[in-house]
Amino acid sequence: MKKNSKILWDENRKMKFDFSNALDVFEPHELANLYSEFLSDVDFVVEEKEKLICLEYKNGNVKNADNPEAFKQKIVGEEFWKKIAKKFYGTMFLVWACNRNQLDKPVQYVLLMETNPSMDTALKKRFTMKMMRQLPFKYSTRNEIQRKVIDEFCLIDLKEWQEKYPQYPIYEMETIEV
């Protein structure tokens, strides 16, 4: 795969993300790893004409998992959600440090999470509200903050991703011909 490709893989190489229709896509992982004790990062930062999408992908549907209940238990714990919030903060530090988003486009944080069974609407709403309290939405009310830090957070599954972002298809590796 060439360095500037907009076709990217999740960390387990189970899913292929096609960001060919994006203006740019940034993977902050290598930079975050330089200070991994302090920085976490989302999987991809996708630049569109009108906004920046910080995308974190979590898959609890891994086939042949040793403990299929482990992910389910993990997401009910407070530590999981703190780590998800920390990924946004670290990523935005790197976005600004790398002089990206110079046009100050709105920033959307998307948590694309696959669980088995799928989360019901009430649980999704509860987790979304938990994240809203941990992300820097309160900065928008402060005069000393000159840039918008975050505009939106959404927790979606793969089906919702396909509906909301059809321009960025995601493929399971098992369905791709070699």
Biotite code that builds the C-alpha atoms (Angstrom):
import biotite.structure as struc

atoms = struc.array([
    struc.Atom([0.000, 0.000, 0.000], chain_id="A", res_id=1, res_name="MET", atom_name="CA", element="C"),
    struc.Atom([1.429, 3.382, -0.920], chain_id="A", res_id=2, res_name="LYS", atom_name="CA", element="C"),
    struc.Atom([1.959, 5.976, 1.815], chain_id="A", res_id=3, res_name="LYS", atom_name="CA", element="C"),
    struc.Atom([-0.638, 8.513, 0.609], chain_id="A", res_id=4, res_name="ASN", atom_name="CA", element="C"),
    struc.Atom([-3.395, 5.999, -0.015], chain_id="A", res_id=5, res_name="SER", atom_name="CA", element="C"),
    struc.Atom([-6.869, 6.789, 1.236], chain_id="A", res_id=6, res_name="LYS", atom_name="CA", element="C"),
    struc.Atom([-7.660, 3.077, 1.531], chain_id="A", res_id=7, res_name="ILE", atom_name="CA", element="C"),
    struc.Atom([-6.876, 2.157, 5.132], chain_id="A", res_id=8, res_name="LEU", atom_name="CA", element="C"),
    struc.Atom([-7.322, -0.778, 7.482], chain_id="A", res_id=9, res_name="TRP", atom_name="CA", element="C"),
    struc.Atom([-8.381, -1.137, 11.079], chain_id="A", res_id=10, res_name="ASP", atom_name="CA", element="C"),
    struc.Atom([-5.667, -2.181, 13.518], chain_id="A", res_id=11, res_name="GLU", atom_name="CA", element="C"),
    struc.Atom([-6.656, -5.864, 13.310], chain_id="A", res_id=12, res_name="ASN", atom_name="CA", element="C"),
    struc.Atom([-6.715, -5.752, 9.497], chain_id="A", res_id=13, res_name="ARG", atom_name="CA", element="C"),
    struc.Atom([-10.264, -7.121, 9.519], chain_id="A", res_id=14, res_name="LYS", atom_name="CA", element="C"),
    struc.Atom([-11.950, -4.055, 8.010], chain_id="A", res_id=15, res_name="MET", atom_name="CA", element="C"),
    struc.Atom([-11.008, -1.904, 5.030], chain_id="A", res_id=16, res_name="LYS", atom_name="CA", element="C"),
    struc.Atom([-11.988, 1.780, 5.048], chain_id="A", res_id=17, res_name="PHE", atom_name="CA", element="C"),
    struc.Atom([-12.255, 3.559, 1.712], chain_id="A", res_id=18, res_name="ASP", atom_name="CA", element="C"),
    struc.Atom([-11.765, 7.304, 2.165], chain_id="A", res_id=19, res_name="PHE", atom_name="CA", element="C"),
    struc.Atom([-11.078, 7.952, -1.535], chain_id="A", res_id=20, res_name="SER", atom_name="CA", element="C"),
    struc.Atom([-13.813, 10.596, -1.616], chain_id="A", res_id=21, res_name="ASN", atom_name="CA", element="C"),
    struc.Atom([-12.324, 12.598, 1.270], chain_id="A", res_id=22, res_name="ALA", atom_name="CA", element="C"),
    struc.Atom([-10.156, 15.671, 0.753], chain_id="A", res_id=23, res_name="LEU", atom_name="CA", element="C"),
    struc.Atom([-7.594, 14.101, 3.052], chain_id="A", res_id=24, res_name="ASP", atom_name="CA", element="C"),
    struc.Atom([-7.245, 11.432, 5.701], chain_id="A", res_id=25, res_name="VAL", atom_name="CA", element="C"),
    struc.Atom([-4.795, 11.525, 8.594], chain_id="A", res_id=26, res_name="PHE", atom_name="CA", element="C"),
    struc.Atom([-3.733, 8.636, 10.813], chain_id="A", res_id=27, res_name="GLU", atom_name="CA", element="C"),
    struc.Atom([-2.285, 10.150, 14.001], chain_id="A", res_id=28, res_name="PRO", atom_name="CA", element="C"),
    struc.Atom([-1.254, 6.805, 15.504], chain_id="A", res_id=29, res_name="HIS", atom_name="CA", element="C"),
    struc.Atom([2.483, 6.972, 14.789], chain_id="A", res_id=30, res_name="GLU", atom_name="CA", element="C"),
    struc.Atom([2.762, 10.457, 16.270], chain_id="A", res_id=31, res_name="LEU", atom_name="CA", element="C"),
    struc.Atom([0.682, 9.563, 19.322], chain_id="A", res_id=32, res_name="ALA", atom_name="CA", element="C"),
    struc.Atom([2.923, 6.559, 19.957], chain_id="A", res_id=33, res_name="ASN", atom_name="CA", element="C"),
    struc.Atom([5.929, 8.870, 20.420], chain_id="A", res_id=34, res_name="LEU", atom_name="CA", element="C"),
    struc.Atom([4.324, 9.843, 23.754], chain_id="A", res_id=35, res_name="TYR", atom_name="CA", element="C"),
    struc.Atom([1.978, 6.915, 24.293], chain_id="A", res_id=36, res_name="SER", atom_name="CA", element="C"),
    struc.Atom([1.934, 7.445, 28.052], chain_id="A", res_id=37, res_name="GLU", atom_name="CA", element="C"),
    struc.Atom([0.294, 10.832, 27.492], chain_id="A", res_id=38, res_name="PHE", atom_name="CA", element="C"),
    struc.Atom([-1.387, 10.701, 24.086], chain_id="A", res_id=39, res_name="LEU", atom_name="CA", element="C"),
    struc.Atom([-4.091, 8.490, 22.668], chain_id="A", res_id=40, res_name="SER", atom_name="CA", element="C"),
    struc.Atom([-5.554, 8.859, 19.211], chain_id="A", res_id=41, res_name="ASP", atom_name="CA", element="C"),
    struc.Atom([-8.561, 8.006, 17.114], chain_id="A", res_id=42, res_name="VAL", atom_name="CA", element="C"),
    struc.Atom([-8.113, 5.672, 14.167], chain_id="A", res_id=43, res_name="ASP", atom_name="CA", element="C"),
    struc.Atom([-8.670, 8.210, 11.383], chain_id="A", res_id=44, res_name="PHE", atom_name="CA", element="C"),
    struc.Atom([-9.186, 11.936, 10.908], chain_id="A", res_id=45, res_name="VAL", atom_name="CA", element="C"),
    struc.Atom([-11.157, 12.469, 7.714], chain_id="A", res_id=46, res_name="VAL", atom_name="CA", element="C"),
    struc.Atom([-11.202, 15.910, 6.153], chain_id="A", res_id=47, res_name="GLU", atom_name="CA", element="C"),
    struc.Atom([-14.260, 16.805, 4.132], chain_id="A", res_id=48, res_name="GLU", atom_name="CA", element="C"),
    struc.Atom([-15.076, 20.080, 2.404], chain_id="A", res_id=49, res_name="LYS", atom_name="CA", element="C"),
    struc.Atom([-17.303, 21.197, 5.274], chain_id="A", res_id=50, res_name="GLU", atom_name="CA", element="C"),
    struc.Atom([-15.987, 19.376, 8.382], chain_id="A", res_id=51, res_name="LYS", atom_name="CA", element="C"),
    struc.Atom([-13.387, 17.201, 10.061], chain_id="A", res_id=52, res_name="LEU", atom_name="CA", element="C"),
    struc.Atom([-14.461, 13.732, 11.208], chain_id="A", res_id=53, res_name="ILE", atom_name="CA", element="C"),
    struc.Atom([-12.478, 12.087, 14.009], chain_id="A", res_id=54, res_name="CYS", atom_name="CA", element="C"),
    struc.Atom([-13.346, 8.405, 13.627], chain_id="A", res_id=55, res_name="LEU", atom_name="CA", element="C"),
    struc.Atom([-12.729, 5.775, 16.281], chain_id="A", res_id=56, res_name="GLU", atom_name="CA", element="C"),
    struc.Atom([-13.661, 2.209, 15.327], chain_id="A", res_id=57, res_name="TYR", atom_name="CA", element="C"),
    struc.Atom([-14.349, -0.492, 17.919], chain_id="A", res_id=58, res_name="LYS", atom_name="CA", element="C"),
    struc.Atom([-15.481, -3.973, 16.955], chain_id="A", res_id=59, res_name="ASN", atom_name="CA", element="C"),
    struc.Atom([-16.898, -6.367, 19.516], chain_id="A", res_id=60, res_name="GLY", atom_name="CA", element="C"),
    struc.Atom([-18.086, -8.725, 16.760], chain_id="A", res_id=61, res_name="ASN", atom_name="CA", element="C"),
    struc.Atom([-14.752, -10.403, 16.087], chain_id="A", res_id=62, res_name="VAL", atom_name="CA", element="C"),
    struc.Atom([-15.398, -13.926, 14.832], chain_id="A", res_id=63, res_name="LYS", atom_name="CA", element="C"),
    struc.Atom([-14.029, -16.784, 16.954], chain_id="A", res_id=64, res_name="ASN", atom_name="CA", element="C"),
    struc.Atom([-13.465, -14.490, 19.921], chain_id="A", res_id=65, res_name="ALA", atom_name="CA", element="C"),
    struc.Atom([-12.252, -16.329, 23.014], chain_id="A", res_id=66, res_name="ASP", atom_name="CA", element="C"),
    struc.Atom([-14.599, -14.375, 25.254], chain_id="A", res_id=67, res_name="ASN", atom_name="CA", element="C"),
    struc.Atom([-17.494, -12.757, 23.345], chain_id="A", res_id=68, res_name="PRO", atom_name="CA", element="C"),
    struc.Atom([-18.872, -11.272, 26.573], chain_id="A", res_id=69, res_name="GLU", atom_name="CA", element="C"),
    struc.Atom([-15.609, -9.431, 27.333], chain_id="A", res_id=70, res_name="ALA", atom_name="CA", element="C"),
    struc.Atom([-16.324, -6.456, 25.069], chain_id="A", res_id=71, res_name="PHE", atom_name="CA", element="C"),
    struc.Atom([-19.865, -6.198, 26.381], chain_id="A", res_id=72, res_name="LYS", atom_name="CA", element="C"),
    struc.Atom([-18.518, -6.040, 29.945], chain_id="A", res_id=73, res_name="GLN", atom_name="CA", element="C"),
    struc.Atom([-15.812, -3.584, 28.930], chain_id="A", res_id=74, res_name="LYS", atom_name="CA", element="C"),
    struc.Atom([-18.216, -0.983, 27.541], chain_id="A", res_id=75, res_name="ILE", atom_name="CA", element="C"),
    struc.Atom([-20.299, -0.790, 30.713], chain_id="A", res_id=76, res_name="VAL", atom_name="CA", element="C"),
    struc.Atom([-17.218, 0.239, 32.686], chain_id="A", res_id=77, res_name="GLY", atom_name="CA", element="C"),
    struc.Atom([-16.242, 3.865, 33.239], chain_id="A", res_id=78, res_name="GLU", atom_name="CA", element="C"),
    struc.Atom([-12.604, 3.321, 32.175], chain_id="A", res_id=79, res_name="GLU", atom_name="CA", element="C"),
    struc.Atom([-13.578, 2.424, 28.598], chain_id="A", res_id=80, res_name="PHE", atom_name="CA", element="C"),
    struc.Atom([-15.386, 5.741, 28.098], chain_id="A", res_id=81, res_name="TRP", atom_name="CA", element="C"),
    struc.Atom([-12.556, 7.742, 29.666], chain_id="A", res_id=82, res_name="LYS", atom_name="CA", element="C"),
    struc.Atom([-10.170, 6.153, 27.154], chain_id="A", res_id=83, res_name="LYS", atom_name="CA", element="C"),
    struc.Atom([-12.518, 6.993, 24.276], chain_id="A", res_id=84, res_name="ILE", atom_name="CA", element="C"),
    struc.Atom([-12.632, 10.640, 25.424], chain_id="A", res_id=85, res_name="ALA", atom_name="CA", element="C"),
    struc.Atom([-8.840, 10.730, 25.863], chain_id="A", res_id=86, res_name="LYS", atom_name="CA", element="C"),
    struc.Atom([-8.466, 9.634, 22.231], chain_id="A", res_id=87, res_name="LYS", atom_name="CA", element="C"),
    struc.Atom([-10.290, 12.777, 21.097], chain_id="A", res_id=88, res_name="PHE", atom_name="CA", element="C"),
    struc.Atom([-8.141, 15.124, 23.203], chain_id="A", res_id=89, res_name="TYR", atom_name="CA", element="C"),
    struc.Atom([-4.888, 13.560, 22.007], chain_id="A", res_id=90, res_name="GLY", atom_name="CA", element="C"),
    struc.Atom([-6.025, 13.589, 18.413], chain_id="A", res_id=91, res_name="THR", atom_name="CA", element="C"),
    struc.Atom([-7.019, 17.254, 18.472], chain_id="A", res_id=92, res_name="MET", atom_name="CA", element="C"),
    struc.Atom([-3.651, 18.157, 19.983], chain_id="A", res_id=93, res_name="PHE", atom_name="CA", element="C"),
    struc.Atom([-1.988, 16.392, 17.036], chain_id="A", res_id=94, res_name="LEU", atom_name="CA", element="C"),
    struc.Atom([-4.379, 17.933, 14.493], chain_id="A", res_id=95, res_name="VAL", atom_name="CA", element="C"),
    struc.Atom([-3.435, 21.400, 15.714], chain_id="A", res_id=96, res_name="TRP", atom_name="CA", element="C"),
    struc.Atom([0.267, 20.558, 16.168], chain_id="A", res_id=97, res_name="ALA", atom_name="CA", element="C"),
    struc.Atom([0.388, 19.323, 12.552], chain_id="A", res_id=98, res_name="CYS", atom_name="CA", element="C"),
    struc.Atom([-1.310, 22.532, 11.399], chain_id="A", res_id=99, res_name="ASN", atom_name="CA", element="C"),
    struc.Atom([-4.361, 20.695, 10.098], chain_id="A", res_id=100, res_name="ARG", atom_name="CA", element="C"),
    struc.Atom([-7.854, 22.185, 10.070], chain_id="A", res_id=101, res_name="ASN", atom_name="CA", element="C"),
    struc.Atom([-6.481, 25.644, 9.308], chain_id="A", res_id=102, res_name="GLN", atom_name="CA", element="C"),
    struc.Atom([-9.906, 26.684, 8.067], chain_id="A", res_id=103, res_name="LEU", atom_name="CA", element="C"),
    struc.Atom([-11.349, 25.867, 11.498], chain_id="A", res_id=104, res_name="ASP", atom_name="CA", element="C"),
    struc.Atom([-13.944, 23.503, 10.077], chain_id="A", res_id=105, res_name="LYS", atom_name="CA", element="C"),
    struc.Atom([-16.508, 22.011, 12.453], chain_id="A", res_id=106, res_name="PRO", atom_name="CA", element="C"),
    struc.Atom([-15.219, 18.896, 14.231], chain_id="A", res_id=107, res_name="VAL", atom_name="CA", element="C"),
    struc.Atom([-17.323, 15.776, 14.575], chain_id="A", res_id=108, res_name="GLN", atom_name="CA", element="C"),
    struc.Atom([-16.224, 12.857, 16.760], chain_id="A", res_id=109, res_name="TYR", atom_name="CA", element="C"),
    struc.Atom([-17.715, 9.572, 15.546], chain_id="A", res_id=110, res_name="VAL", atom_name="CA", element="C"),
    struc.Atom([-17.478, 6.397, 17.588], chain_id="A", res_id=111, res_name="LEU", atom_name="CA", element="C"),
    struc.Atom([-18.296, 3.565, 15.199], chain_id="A", res_id=112, res_name="LEU", atom_name="CA", element="C"),
    struc.Atom([-18.943, 0.635, 17.473], chain_id="A", res_id=113, res_name="MET", atom_name="CA", element="C"),
    struc.Atom([-20.041, -2.854, 16.548], chain_id="A", res_id=114, res_name="GLU", atom_name="CA", element="C"),
    struc.Atom([-21.430, -5.002, 19.331], chain_id="A", res_id=115, res_name="THR", atom_name="CA", element="C"),
    struc.Atom([-23.180, -8.326, 19.391], chain_id="A", res_id=116, res_name="ASN", atom_name="CA", element="C"),
    struc.Atom([-26.030, -8.125, 20.006], chain_id="A", res_id=117, res_name="PRO", atom_name="CA", element="C"),
    struc.Atom([-26.456, -4.563, 18.778], chain_id="A", res_id=118, res_name="SER", atom_name="CA", element="C"),
    struc.Atom([-27.023, -1.864, 21.374], chain_id="A", res_id=119, res_name="MET", atom_name="CA", element="C"),
    struc.Atom([-30.581, -0.768, 21.881], chain_id="A", res_id=120, res_name="ASP", atom_name="CA", element="C"),
    struc.Atom([-31.525, 2.893, 21.526], chain_id="A", res_id=121, res_name="THR", atom_name="CA", element="C"),
    struc.Atom([-31.697, 3.536, 25.288], chain_id="A", res_id=122, res_name="ALA", atom_name="CA", element="C"),
    struc.Atom([-28.202, 2.148, 25.921], chain_id="A", res_id=123, res_name="LEU", atom_name="CA", element="C"),
    struc.Atom([-26.808, 4.093, 22.978], chain_id="A", res_id=124, res_name="LYS", atom_name="CA", element="C"),
    struc.Atom([-28.378, 7.288, 24.312], chain_id="A", res_id=125, res_name="LYS", atom_name="CA", element="C"),
    struc.Atom([-26.968, 6.637, 27.800], chain_id="A", res_id=126, res_name="ARG", atom_name="CA", element="C"),
    struc.Atom([-23.445, 6.087, 26.409], chain_id="A", res_id=127, res_name="PHE", atom_name="CA", element="C"),
    struc.Atom([-23.732, 9.166, 24.187], chain_id="A", res_id=128, res_name="THR", atom_name="CA", element="C"),
    struc.Atom([-24.713, 11.334, 27.168], chain_id="A", res_id=129, res_name="MET", atom_name="CA", element="C"),
    struc.Atom([-21.780, 9.915, 29.146], chain_id="A", res_id=130, res_name="LYS", atom_name="CA", element="C"),
    struc.Atom([-19.411, 10.937, 26.343], chain_id="A", res_id=131, res_name="MET", atom_name="CA", element="C"),
    struc.Atom([-20.974, 14.385, 25.981], chain_id="A", res_id=132, res_name="MET", atom_name="CA", element="C"),
    struc.Atom([-20.052, 15.082, 29.623], chain_id="A", res_id=133, res_name="ARG", atom_name="CA", element="C"),
    struc.Atom([-16.437, 13.993, 29.036], chain_id="A", res_id=134, res_name="GLN", atom_name="CA", element="C"),
    struc.Atom([-15.788, 15.835, 25.776], chain_id="A", res_id=135, res_name="LEU", atom_name="CA", element="C"),
    struc.Atom([-14.964, 19.583, 25.662], chain_id="A", res_id=136, res_name="PRO", atom_name="CA", element="C"),
    struc.Atom([-18.384, 20.936, 24.672], chain_id="A", res_id=137, res_name="PHE", atom_name="CA", element="C"),
    struc.Atom([-18.324, 23.439, 27.585], chain_id="A", res_id=138, res_name="LYS", atom_name="CA", element="C"),
    struc.Atom([-15.484, 25.334, 25.919], chain_id="A", res_id=139, res_name="TYR", atom_name="CA", element="C"),
    struc.Atom([-17.977, 26.819, 23.464], chain_id="A", res_id=140, res_name="SER", atom_name="CA", element="C"),
    struc.Atom([-19.361, 28.964, 26.308], chain_id="A", res_id=141, res_name="THR", atom_name="CA", element="C"),
    struc.Atom([-15.965, 30.417, 27.310], chain_id="A", res_id=142, res_name="ARG", atom_name="CA", element="C"),
    struc.Atom([-14.825, 33.741, 25.858], chain_id="A", res_id=143, res_name="ASN", atom_name="CA", element="C"),
    struc.Atom([-11.120, 32.943, 26.174], chain_id="A", res_id=144, res_name="GLU", atom_name="CA", element="C"),
    struc.Atom([-11.463, 29.904, 23.918], chain_id="A", res_id=145, res_name="ILE", atom_name="CA", element="C"),
    struc.Atom([-11.082, 31.255, 20.391], chain_id="A", res_id=146, res_name="GLN", atom_name="CA", element="C"),
    struc.Atom([-11.581, 28.057, 18.381], chain_id="A", res_id=147, res_name="ARG", atom_name="CA", element="C"),
    struc.Atom([-14.395, 25.593, 18.366], chain_id="A", res_id=148, res_name="LYS", atom_name="CA", element="C"),
    struc.Atom([-12.965, 22.391, 19.813], chain_id="A", res_id=149, res_name="VAL", atom_name="CA", element="C"),
    struc.Atom([-15.820, 20.004, 19.081], chain_id="A", res_id=150, res_name="ILE", atom_name="CA", element="C"),
    struc.Atom([-19.195, 20.414, 17.411], chain_id="A", res_id=151, res_name="ASP", atom_name="CA", element="C"),
    struc.Atom([-20.765, 16.981, 17.551], chain_id="A", res_id=152, res_name="GLU", atom_name="CA", element="C"),
    struc.Atom([-20.351, 13.494, 18.974], chain_id="A", res_id=153, res_name="PHE", atom_name="CA", element="C"),
    struc.Atom([-22.199, 10.477, 17.645], chain_id="A", res_id=154, res_name="CYS", atom_name="CA", element="C"),
    struc.Atom([-22.171, 6.814, 18.521], chain_id="A", res_id=155, res_name="LEU", atom_name="CA", element="C"),
    struc.Atom([-23.198, 4.692, 15.547], chain_id="A", res_id=156, res_name="ILE", atom_name="CA", element="C"),
    struc.Atom([-23.019, 1.141, 14.273], chain_id="A", res_id=157, res_name="ASP", atom_name="CA", element="C"),
    struc.Atom([-21.897, -0.049, 10.843], chain_id="A", res_id=158, res_name="LEU", atom_name="CA", element="C"),
    struc.Atom([-25.394, 0.125, 9.342], chain_id="A", res_id=159, res_name="LYS", atom_name="CA", element="C"),
    struc.Atom([-25.795, 3.720, 10.526], chain_id="A", res_id=160, res_name="GLU", atom_name="CA", element="C"),
    struc.Atom([-22.322, 4.561, 9.167], chain_id="A", res_id=161, res_name="TRP", atom_name="CA", element="C"),
    struc.Atom([-23.343, 3.231, 5.760], chain_id="A", res_id=162, res_name="GLN", atom_name="CA", element="C"),
    struc.Atom([-26.497, 5.356, 5.827], chain_id="A", res_id=163, res_name="GLU", atom_name="CA", element="C"),
    struc.Atom([-24.820, 8.539, 7.091], chain_id="A", res_id=164, res_name="LYS", atom_name="CA", element="C"),
    struc.Atom([-21.516, 8.241, 5.178], chain_id="A", res_id=165, res_name="TYR", atom_name="CA", element="C"),
    struc.Atom([-22.149, 6.219, 2.005], chain_id="A", res_id=166, res_name="PRO", atom_name="CA", element="C"),
    struc.Atom([-19.214, 8.040, 0.373], chain_id="A", res_id=167, res_name="GLN", atom_name="CA", element="C"),
    struc.Atom([-16.851, 6.153, 2.732], chain_id="A", res_id=168, res_name="TYR", atom_name="CA", element="C"),
    struc.Atom([-17.573, 2.435, 2.361], chain_id="A", res_id=169, res_name="PRO", atom_name="CA", element="C"),
    struc.Atom([-16.220, -0.068, 4.852], chain_id="A", res_id=170, res_name="ILE", atom_name="CA", element="C"),
    struc.Atom([-15.585, -3.667, 3.823], chain_id="A", res_id=171, res_name="TYR", atom_name="CA", element="C"),
    struc.Atom([-15.149, -6.760, 5.935], chain_id="A", res_id=172, res_name="GLU", atom_name="CA", element="C"),
    struc.Atom([-12.028, -8.617, 4.921], chain_id="A", res_id=173, res_name="MET", atom_name="CA", element="C"),
    struc.Atom([-13.871, -11.920, 4.497], chain_id="A", res_id=174, res_name="GLU", atom_name="CA", element="C"),
    struc.Atom([-15.965, -10.408, 1.703], chain_id="A", res_id=175, res_name="THR", atom_name="CA", element="C"),
    struc.Atom([-13.022, -9.075, -0.291], chain_id="A", res_id=176, res_name="ILE", atom_name="CA", element="C"),
    struc.Atom([-11.584, -11.184, -3.085], chain_id="A", res_id=177, res_name="GLU", atom_name="CA", element="C"),
    struc.Atom([-7.828, -11.564, -3.047], chain_id="A", res_id=178, res_name="VAL", atom_name="CA", element="C"),
])
